[in-house]
Amino acid sequence: MKEISPEEYQKKIAQKEEFQLIDIREEFEVEYCGINGEHIPMAEILENTAKIRRDVPVIFHCQAGNRSKAVVYMLEKKHGYTNLYNLKGGVKGYATDIDDSLDCY
């Protein structure tokens, strides 16, 4: 499974690279703290695979990186995706390493 660090994610943004960001957390988590991206809760991923692009890198994230890691693994194994990345540390990692103004704890 491929992972991307918060620093690498930030570089993609700065270089205006095309990618899809998917937040798999629950609604209350998204309302509390977020780094944007499309919201598809983990429980709804399988019924929304048509929304997950295959033509650009797709970065999944959750709060700490564990749930999104499981989603990436499942989509790779069961649906043959090869363009998926897990954001290491999730939004907590991003807040710690990149933007400490986010209160994601």
ABEGO torsion letter per residue (X at the ends): XBBBBAAAAAAAAAAGBBBBBBBABBAAAAAABBAEEBBBBAAAAAAAAAABBAABBBBBBBAAGAAAAAAAAAAAAAAGBAABBBBBGEAAAAAAAABAABBAX
